[in-house]
Amino acid sequence: MERRQLEYFLAVVDHGGFTAAAAALHVAQPSLSHSIKGLERELGAELFHRLPRSVRLTSAGSALIDFARRALREMETGRAAVREVTGLMAGRLDLVTLPTLALDPLARVIGRFRARHPRVRVRLNQPESEDDVRAAVRTGEAELGLADAVPRPVDDLESIPVGEQELVITMPPGSTPPPGGRMTVEELLTREVVTGFEGTLVRDLLRAEAERRGTEPNVVVEVGHRESALHLVVAGAGCAVLPRPLARLAELEGAVLCSVDPVLNRRIDLFRRPGKLSPAAQAFLEMLA
């Protein structure tokens, strides 16, 4: 199998068809189709069902995806290692993070990294789920990932603590700040709250605290994106518990912030696969740590 064949295969997977993949790669569609056909002949199996207006992965194609991503990642790491020996820092760095962590701490670190290594191109993916962050690292889609810390080690990934973020209560514009700028959890549980779905950090925290007190949180709006909670608070839909960097954006629109009493922090971990990192990823990790 050639690198180009694997790149073309993944492009069809990621873009949903041969035409879109060829456009994204800036190659002629017949060349891409010919390369995929060659890969299928070599493997002895069809990778896609060719439908009238789309394609669908066969079981053989599904089995190839993770291998292809890991193979390309290992190729890039090997090429980067050679560049490191010759003193050349170039190529691409693939990162994955929860969206709120892209604002802080990643934005400032990416800025410093780009200033020091201008020839490295950075690609940042931002799924909403912590499981999706770890899955992207696990499959090789990304080399480094940032997400909330987990209570137990993830068997096939290494985790490195990189910091904490204070979670603050963000109230609609015009709200009266509580005395001392702090609100207890008991008081928060009586407020109308905008929060994520079951399984998200803040929602699970509120549920656990409510169960301890024999009550339920007063959730009035459920959202899939924390950024949406910011806009809903500004619009007056309710209050939300947000990372302070994100809450500051709502404050610029008139939202009122207060700390949780006692102070509530989220711990942030960096996830990586065991083994040698590419030079770019190693340099980024040293900046982030």
Residue pairs with C-beta under 8 A, 6 or more apart in sequence:
1 39
1 42
1 43
1 71
3 72
3 75
4 35
5 35
5 36
5 38
5 39
6 39
6 68
6 71
6 72
7 25
7 72
8 21
8 25
8 27
8 32
8 35
8 36
8 39
9 36
9 39
9 47
9 61
9 64
9 68
10 65
10 68
10 69
10 72
11 21
11 24
11 25
11 32
12 18
12 21
12 32
12 36
12 48
12 55
13 57
13 61
13 65
14 21
15 21
15 23
15 24
16 54
16 55
17 54
17 55
18 29
18 32
18 33
18 36
18 55
19 29
21 32
22 28
22 29
22 31
22 32
25 32
36 47
36 48
39 47
40 46
40 47
43 60
43 64
45 58
45 60
46 58
46 60
46 61
47 57
47 58
47 60
47 61
47 64
48 55
48 56
48 57
48 58
48 61
49 55
49 56
49 57
49 58
57 65
65 139
66 139
66 140
69 139
69 140
69 141
70 139
70 140
72 140
73 140
73 143
74 140
76 91
76 92
76 278
77 276
77 277
77 278
79 91
80 91
80 278
80 279
80 280
81 276
81 278
81 279
83 89
83 90
83 91
83 279
84 279
88 119
89 117
89 119
89 120
89 279
89 280
89 283
90 119
90 120
91 120
91 121
91 278
91 280
92 120
92 121
92 122
92 123
92 280
93 113
93 120
93 121
93 122
93 123
93 143
93 144
93 278
93 280
93 281
93 284
94 123
94 125
94 141
94 142
94 143
94 144
95 106
95 110
95 122
95 123
95 124
95 125
95 142
95 143
95 144
95 145
95 146
95 284
96 124
96 125
96 126
96 127
96 132
96 133
96 136
96 137
96 141
96 142
96 144
96 145
96 146
97 106
97 124
97 125
97 126
97 133
97 145
97 146
97 147
98 126
98 127
98 128
98 130
98 133
98 146
98 147
98 148
99 126
99 128
99 225
99 226
99 227
100 165
100 226
100 227
100 242
100 243
100 245
100 246
101 146
101 147
101 268
102 124
102 126
103 245
103 246
104 165
104 243
104 245
105 162
105 163
105 268
105 288
106 124
106 146
109 284
109 287
109 288
110 122
110 124
112 287
113 120
113 122
113 283
113 284
113 287
114 120
114 122
116 283
117 280
117 283
120 280
125 136
125 141
125 142
127 133
127 136
128 224
128 225
130 147
130 148
130 150
133 145
133 146
133 147
133 271
134 145
134 147
134 154
134 157
134 271
135 141
136 142
136 145
137 143
137 144
137 145
137 157
137 271
137 272
137 273
138 156
138 157
138 273
140 273
143 272
143 273
143 277
143 278
143 281
144 270
144 271
144 272
144 277
144 281
144 284
144 285
145 270
145 271
145 272
146 162
146 268
146 269
146 270
146 271
147 268
147 269
147 271
148 201
148 266
148 267
148 268
148 269
149 159
149 161
149 266
149 267
149 268
149 269
150 159
150 269
153 159
154 271
156 273
156 274
157 271
157 272
157 273
157 274
158 271
158 272
158 273
158 274
159 269
159 270
159 271
160 269
160 270
160 272
160 285
160 289
161 267
161 268
161 269
161 270
162 268
162 269
162 270
162 288
162 289
163 267
163 268
164 265
164 266
164 267
164 268
165 243
165 244
165 245
165 265
165 266
165 268
166 243
166 244
166 259
166 263
166 264
166 265
167 202
167 241
167 242
167 243
167 244
167 260
167 264
167 265
167 266
168 241
168 242
168 243
168 244
168 247
168 257
168 258
168 259
168 260
169 183
169 188
169 239
169 240
169 241
169 257
169 258
169 259
169 260
170 229
170 230
170 233
170 239
170 240
170 241
170 242
170 247
170 250
170 251
170 255
170 256
170 257
171 177
171 191
171 233
171 239
171 255
171 256
171 257
171 258
172 233
172 234
172 235
172 236
172 237
172 238
172 239
172 255
172 256
173 234
173 236
173 253
173 254
173 255
173 256
174 254
174 256
175 239
175 255
175 256
176 256
177 256
177 258
178 187
178 258
181 257
181 258
181 259
182 258
182 259
182 260
182 261
183 258
183 259
183 260
183 261
184 260
184 261
185 209
185 260
185 261
186 213
188 206
188 239
188 241
188 260
189 206
189 209
189 210
189 213
189 215
189 217
189 218
190 218
191 218
191 238
191 239
192 218
192 220
192 237
192 238
192 239
193 206
193 217
193 218
193 219
193 220
193 238
193 239
193 240
193 241
194 219
194 220
194 221
194 222
194 223
194 229
194 232
194 233
194 237
194 238
194 239
194 240
195 202
195 203
195 206
195 217
195 219
195 221
195 222
195 223
195 229
195 240
195 241
196 202
196 203
196 222
196 223
196 224
196 226
196 229
197 203
197 222
197 223
197 224
198 204
198 207
201 266
202 240
202 241
203 219
203 222
205 241
205 264
206 217
206 219
206 241
207 216
207 217
209 217
210 216
210 217
220 237
220 238
221 229
221 232
221 237
221 238
223 229
223 232
226 242
226 243
226 246
227 246
229 240
229 242
230 240
230 242
230 246
230 247
230 249
230 250
230 255
232 238
232 240
233 239
233 240
233 242
233 250
233 255
234 250
234 253
234 254
234 255
241 260
241 264
242 250
243 266
244 257
247 255
247 257
248 257
250 257
251 257
270 285
270 288
272 281
272 285
277 285
